[in-house]
Amino acid sequence: MTLVAALLGLPLLALRSCQALPREGDDTTYVPPEVSVEWTGFAGAYTADGASGGVEELSFLDIPVVMTQRVVHDSFEGPLQAVLAPDGTSYVVTTLCHRGLRRYQRFQVYDLEGRLLWEHVFPDRSYRTCRTWYLAGGRYIAAAACQYDGDGELRLLDAGGRLVLARDIDGWTSPVMSADGSWLALFNQTRNILTVLGPPDFEPAWSLRVAPGATGFFLGDGPRFLLREPGQARLFDGAGRVVWTVEMKGGGRWAAALSPDAELLAVTSEDPDSSVYLYSTADGTCLWSHSLVVGGNKDVVFSPDGDSLVVYDVGSHSAVYMFDTATGDIAWRSYLRGRGEPGEEGTVGGGRDSPVLVIEHLEFTPSGEYLVADVCETVLQDRVYTFSHYLLLLNRAGKAVWVAPLGSLVDVDVSARAGLVLITTNHPYDAYSRVTNHLTVVSFTAGPAGG
């Protein structure tokens, strides 16, 4: 997105209203933007271990509603994009830098006190967009600034702002890095080319033409690299040689996650196969599989100890499945249903359709005791769609602990590791091509409400 117009003859500066706030006290309670006074709530059902035959019904309407605490609040003029560091020590804000009537793409790095640590400005003012990524757990920040056709440059900087790598790109490019930061893979999504750079100084190691939509990741510290293509998985060694190939059931797109020890690969297939598979990364052998219901995105994540595997956003009710990694048995299932669906109490009237709930992201807390989910609720009321985000906390047994509203028409980035959520607005321009957007970082505690 770009800023269409600026005040004639005057530079347009970012409005700095950033303030660090203490984490306790009523004045620090985060009040979500566009939040309705009426709680929209969830309904759901929790299914206990099938081996015991027990089934327990759980209404998410009855779980506690908690409010998060503000840590930082900030305002910016113009379009806004932001990313939270995995460890929660900093965040990156992508904005426009105006010098007179000229504008440049830039990104700025802030700490959790709201202080500007450093910034990087791309000198070519023909660039019209910029995207940033935290890599290797926050050791590096990558940024790609491009023209409308995707041509531009990619820069890699360390956490202190030192330039490590600058590379021209001839198409939309996204980076992937090994856990230790020694290997870097670049996916050119316009040219469908994968380029892998390795030690000691990100020298070209190998490259490959890939299928459209291909993605991938390194196994731990590398150099082994798993390439995800529609209907196929391939593992490469550090020289670009194929170690093994697995044809994915059902073809098409598939989601994947790597176990903490990098020895297991969990895969979920799209409809109509709609299953979860567990593979050994040593030779690509399938260890077990389990069918899922049709529908949903079916993303997957391992617990920190690797003993459990969770598949989430399954089916029309955004179900969460927890599997025993060793056996493939289902430990529990939890379903989300929008209030007002058939068979549920508390139907919503007034021209409002039943909410549609989607789990956009889920991750374990570092202890593995809780699961934190970003749930997006879509409501059609009077022919207008409203998208609202909620933070839902589940314990490892699959029961909902609390839910916290994050706001409507916002973008959300969650770090369960740090207990933080970064929330940004992106409002439309007014009649004078002006817009003010807001950034807020809030904190939460993974545990019982009030505990």
MINUTI-59140 format. One record per residue (C-alpha): residue number from 1; residue in three letters; x, z, y. Coordinates in steps of 0.2 Angstrom, whole numbers. Layout:
N
nr/rest/X/Z/Y
NUM/ALA/X/Z/Y
...
% end
This chain:
451
nr/rest/X/Z/Y
1/MET/0/0/0
2/THR/6/-3/18
3/LEU/2/3/35
4/VAL/-7/-12/44
5/ALA/-5/-7/62
6/ALA/5/5/73
7/LEU/2/12/90
8/LEU/8/-2/102
9/GLY/25/2/109
10/LEU/26/19/101
11/PRO/34/24/84
12/LEU/22/31/72
13/LEU/29/48/65
14/ALA/24/58/50
15/LEU/14/73/55
16/ARG/23/88/49
17/SER/12/102/47
18/CYS/21/108/31
19/GLN/21/127/29
20/ALA/26/138/14
21/LEU/13/151/9
22/PRO/15/167/-1
23/ARG/6/166/-17
24/GLU/-5/181/-16
25/GLY/-19/185/-4
26/ASP/-36/178/0
27/ASP/-29/167/14
28/THR/-19/157/1
29/THR/-33/152/-10
30/TYR/-34/134/-12
31/VAL/-50/126/-7
32/PRO/-52/109/-15
33/PRO/-56/94/-3
34/GLU/-74/87/-5
35/VAL/-78/101/-18
36/SER/-97/104/-21
37/VAL/-104/121/-18
38/GLU/-113/119/-35
39/TRP/-101/121/-50
40/THR/-103/105/-60
41/GLY/-96/113/-76
42/PHE/-94/107/-94
43/ALA/-102/110/-110
44/GLY/-93/108/-127
45/ALA/-91/113/-145
46/TYR/-76/121/-153
47/THR/-74/118/-172
48/ALA/-64/131/-182
49/ASP/-52/127/-196
50/GLY/-62/116/-208
51/ALA/-54/125/-223
52/SER/-64/141/-219
53/GLY/-80/132/-216
54/GLY/-83/141/-200
55/VAL/-90/132/-184
56/GLU/-91/141/-168
57/GLU/-101/134/-153
58/LEU/-93/136/-136
59/SER/-101/132/-119
60/PHE/-88/128/-106
61/LEU/-102/132/-93
62/ASP/-98/151/-98
63/ILE/-80/151/-96
64/PRO/-72/159/-80
65/VAL/-69/148/-65
66/VAL/-53/152/-56
67/MET/-45/147/-40
68/THR/-27/141/-39
69/GLN/-16/148/-25
70/ARG/-8/137/-12
71/VAL/11/136/-11
72/VAL/14/122/1
73/HIS/2/111/12
74/ASP/7/96/21
75/SER/-1/81/31
76/PHE/6/63/33
77/GLU/0/48/43
78/GLY/-2/33/32
79/PRO/-3/30/14
80/LEU/5/43/3
81/GLN/12/45/-15
82/ALA/20/60/-22
83/VAL/28/66/-38
84/LEU/32/84/-44
85/ALA/49/88/-52
86/PRO/46/92/-71
87/ASP/54/110/-67
88/GLY/44/112/-51
89/THR/59/115/-40
90/SER/55/100/-29
91/TYR/44/85/-25
92/VAL/46/67/-19
93/VAL/35/60/-6
94/THR/35/41/-3
95/THR/30/36/15
96/LEU/34/23/28
97/CYS/48/26/40
98/HIS/44/18/58
99/ARG/58/14/70
100/GLY/49/6/85
101/LEU/38/-7/78
102/ARG/48/-9/63
103/ARG/44/-1/47
104/TYR/54/3/31
105/GLN/51/10/14
106/ARG/58/28/11
107/PHE/56/43/0
108/GLN/59/61/5
109/VAL/63/76/-6
110/TYR/56/93/-2
111/ASP/59/110/-10
112/LEU/45/122/-14
113/GLU/47/130/3
114/GLY/41/114/11
115/ARG/59/110/18
116/LEU/66/93/18
117/LEU/81/92/7
118/TRP/86/74/10
119/GLU/78/57/12
120/HIS/83/39/7
121/VAL/78/24/17
122/PHE/78/6/11
123/PRO/86/-5/24
124/ASP/77/-21/20
125/ARG/61/-20/31
126/SER/53/-35/20
127/TYR/49/-22/6
128/ARG/30/-18/5
129/THR/29/-5/-8
130/CYS/40/9/-16
131/ARG/38/19/-32
132/THR/48/34/-37
133/TRP/52/43/-54
134/TYR/60/59/-59
135/LEU/72/56/-74
136/ALA/81/66/-86
137/GLY/71/82/-83
138/GLY/74/80/-64
139/ARG/93/77/-64
140/TYR/90/60/-56
141/ILE/77/51/-45
142/ALA/74/32/-47
143/ALA/66/22/-34
144/ALA/60/4/-34
145/ALA/56/-5/-17
146/CYS/49/-22/-18
147/GLN/40/-36/-9
148/TYR/23/-41/-14
149/ASP/29/-52/-29
150/GLY/39/-37/-36
151/ASP/57/-44/-30
152/GLY/67/-30/-22
153/GLU/80/-17/-28
154/LEU/81/-2/-39
155/ARG/91/13/-34
156/LEU/96/28/-44
157/LEU/101/44/-35
158/ASP/106/62/-42
159/ALA/96/77/-37
160/GLY/107/80/-22
161/GLY/104/62/-15
162/ARG/120/54/-20
163/LEU/118/36/-24
164/VAL/123/32/-42
165/LEU/117/15/-45
166/ALA/110/1/-34
167/ARG/103/-15/-43
168/ASP/93/-30/-37
169/ILE/77/-33/-47
170/ASP/67/-50/-49
171/GLY/51/-42/-54
172/TRP/41/-26/-56
173/THR/53/-15/-64
174/SER/51/3/-71
175/PRO/65/14/-78
176/VAL/67/25/-93
177/MET/81/38/-96
178/SER/89/47/-110
179/ALA/87/66/-110
180/ASP/105/69/-105
181/GLY/105/56/-92
182/SER/118/45/-100
183/TRP/108/30/-104
184/LEU/96/20/-94
185/ALA/83/7/-99
186/LEU/75/-5/-86
187/PHE/58/-14/-91
188/ASN/56/-29/-80
189/GLN/37/-31/-82
190/THR/36/-48/-73
191/ARG/50/-57/-83
192/ASN/46/-46/-99
193/ILE/65/-42/-101
194/LEU/72/-25/-107
195/THR/90/-21/-100
196/VAL/99/-6/-107
197/LEU/113/2/-97
198/GLY/125/15/-105
199/PRO/140/26/-102
200/PRO/151/29/-94
201/ASP/144/22/-78
202/PHE/128/13/-83
203/GLU/137/-2/-89
204/PRO/126/-16/-97
205/ALA/125/-12/-116
206/TRP/111/-24/-122
207/SER/96/-34/-117
208/LEU/81/-41/-125
209/ARG/65/-52/-121
210/VAL/50/-41/-125
211/ALA/31/-43/-127
212/PRO/20/-41/-111
213/GLY/16/-23/-109
214/ALA/31/-16/-118
215/THR/37/1/-115
216/GLY/48/13/-124
217/PHE/59/29/-124
218/PHE/76/35/-130
219/LEU/77/47/-144
220/GLY/84/63/-136
221/ASP/101/59/-128
222/GLY/101/42/-135
223/PRO/108/29/-139
224/ARG/94/25/-151
225/PHE/79/18/-142
226/LEU/61/15/-148
227/LEU/53/0/-141
228/ARG/34/0/-140
229/GLU/26/-17/-141
230/PRO/8/-22/-145
231/GLY/6/-20/-164
232/GLN/24/-16/-167
233/ALA/37/-2/-166
234/ARG/56/-6/-167
235/LEU/71/6/-166
236/PHE/87/0/-159
237/ASP/105/7/-160
238/GLY/117/8/-145
239/ALA/122/-10/-148
240/GLY/105/-17/-148
241/ARG/104/-19/-167
242/VAL/87/-16/-175
243/VAL/87/0/-186
244/TRP/69/-2/-193
245/THR/53/-10/-188
246/VAL/35/-4/-191
247/GLU/19/-14/-190
248/MET/6/-4/-182
249/LYS/-11/-3/-190
250/GLY/-25/-12/-180
251/GLY/-12/-21/-169
252/GLY/-14/-19/-150
253/ARG/-9/-5/-139
254/TRP/-3/12/-146
255/ALA/2/29/-139
256/ALA/17/39/-145
257/ALA/26/55/-144
258/LEU/43/61/-150
259/SER/45/78/-158
260/PRO/56/91/-149
261/ASP/70/88/-162
262/ALA/68/69/-161
263/GLU/65/68/-180
264/LEU/47/63/-180
265/LEU/37/50/-171
266/ALA/18/53/-169
267/VAL/7/37/-165
268/THR/-11/34/-161
269/SER/-19/17/-164
270/GLU/-33/9/-153
271/ASP/-50/5/-159
272/PRO/-56/0/-172
273/ASP/-42/7/-182
274/SER/-42/23/-172
275/SER/-30/34/-182
276/VAL/-15/46/-180
277/TYR/1/42/-189
278/LEU/17/53/-192
279/TYR/33/43/-195
280/SER/51/49/-199
281/THR/63/42/-185
282/ALA/77/41/-198
283/ASP/69/26/-208
284/GLY/52/23/-201
285/THR/43/30/-216
286/CYS/25/35/-213
287/LEU/23/54/-218
288/TRP/4/55/-216
289/SER/-11/48/-207
290/HIS/-28/54/-202
291/SER/-43/44/-195
292/LEU/-51/48/-178
293/VAL/-67/44/-170
294/VAL/-68/28/-160
295/GLY/-66/28/-142
296/GLY/-55/36/-129
297/ASN/-37/34/-124
298/LYS/-30/45/-139
299/ASP/-14/51/-131
300/VAL/-3/63/-141
301/VAL/9/77/-138
302/PHE/19/89/-149
303/SER/20/108/-146
304/PRO/37/115/-140
305/ASP/41/121/-158
306/GLY/36/105/-166
307/ASP/24/114/-178
308/SER/8/107/-170
309/LEU/3/90/-165
310/VAL/-11/87/-152
311/VAL/-21/71/-150
312/TYR/-32/72/-134
313/ASP/-45/61/-125
314/VAL/-53/56/-142
315/GLY/-70/47/-143
316/SER/-84/48/-130
317/HIS/-83/67/-128
318/SER/-64/67/-124
319/ALA/-61/78/-140
320/VAL/-44/87/-142
321/TYR/-38/88/-160
322/MET/-24/100/-166
323/PHE/-15/95/-182
324/ASP/-2/104/-193
325/THR/13/93/-191
326/ALA/19/97/-209
327/THR/3/94/-218
328/GLY/-8/83/-207
329/ASP/-22/95/-208
330/ILE/-34/98/-193
331/ALA/-32/116/-187
332/TRP/-46/113/-174
333/ARG/-56/101/-163
334/SER/-63/104/-146
335/TYR/-76/93/-137
336/LEU/-80/90/-119
337/ARG/-98/85/-114
338/GLY/-103/82/-96
339/ARG/-117/93/-91
340/GLY/-134/85/-92
341/GLU/-131/75/-108
342/PRO/-144/74/-121
343/GLY/-146/90/-130
344/GLU/-137/100/-117
345/GLU/-145/113/-105
346/GLY/-143/112/-87
347/THR/-148/94/-84
348/VAL/-144/87/-67
349/GLY/-157/79/-56
350/GLY/-158/71/-39
351/GLY/-153/54/-43
352/ARG/-137/60/-52
353/ASP/-131/53/-68
354/SER/-123/63/-82
355/PRO/-104/66/-78
356/VAL/-91/57/-89
357/LEU/-76/68/-93
358/VAL/-59/61/-97
359/ILE/-43/71/-101
360/GLU/-30/61/-91
361/HIS/-16/72/-96
362/LEU/-12/87/-107
363/GLU/4/97/-111
364/PHE/9/114/-118
365/THR/16/128/-108
366/PRO/34/132/-112
367/SER/29/146/-123
368/GLY/17/135/-133
369/GLU/3/148/-132
370/TYR/-8/137/-120
371/LEU/-13/119/-117
372/VAL/-15/114/-99
373/ALA/-27/98/-96
374/ASP/-31/88/-81
375/VAL/-49/83/-83
376/CYS/-57/70/-73
377/GLU/-75/70/-70
378/THR/-84/54/-65
379/VAL/-101/56/-57
380/LEU/-113/42/-51
381/GLN/-125/49/-38
382/ASP/-135/38/-27
383/ARG/-125/23/-32
384/VAL/-109/31/-27
385/TYR/-95/36/-39
386/THR/-86/52/-36
387/PHE/-70/57/-46
388/SER/-66/75/-47
389/HIS/-51/84/-55
390/TYR/-51/100/-64
391/LEU/-37/110/-72
392/LEU/-43/116/-90
393/LEU/-33/130/-99
394/LEU/-35/131/-118
395/ASN/-27/143/-129
396/ARG/-17/138/-145
397/ALA/-33/142/-155
398/GLY/-42/129/-146
399/LYS/-54/140/-135
400/ALA/-56/137/-117
401/VAL/-49/151/-106
402/TRP/-53/145/-88
403/VAL/-56/130/-78
404/ALA/-50/127/-60
405/PRO/-57/114/-47
406/LEU/-43/103/-40
407/GLY/-54/92/-29
408/SER/-63/75/-27
409/LEU/-55/59/-23
410/VAL/-37/66/-26
411/ASP/-22/61/-36
412/VAL/-15/75/-47
413/ASP/2/79/-55
414/VAL/3/94/-66
415/SER/19/104/-72
416/ALA/14/116/-86
417/ARG/32/121/-87
418/ALA/32/127/-69
419/GLY/14/132/-67
420/LEU/11/120/-53
421/VAL/0/106/-48
422/LEU/4/93/-34
423/ILE/-12/86/-26
424/THR/-13/72/-14
425/THR/-27/63/-5
426/ASN/-27/44/-1
427/HIS/-41/41/12
428/PRO/-47/24/18
429/TYR/-41/18/35
430/ASP/-52/20/50
431/ALA/-58/7/62
432/TYR/-41/8/71
433/SER/-31/6/55
434/ARG/-26/24/55
435/VAL/-27/37/41
436/THR/-21/55/38
437/ASN/-17/61/20
438/HIS/-14/78/14
439/LEU/-2/85/1
440/THR/-4/102/-7
441/VAL/5/111/-21
442/VAL/-4/125/-30
443/SER/1/138/-43
444/PHE/-8/144/-58
445/THR/-5/157/-71
446/ALA/-7/152/-90
447/GLY/-17/167/-96
448/PRO/-34/175/-96
449/ALA/-43/175/-80
450/GLY/-38/189/-69
451/GLY/-24/194/-82
% end
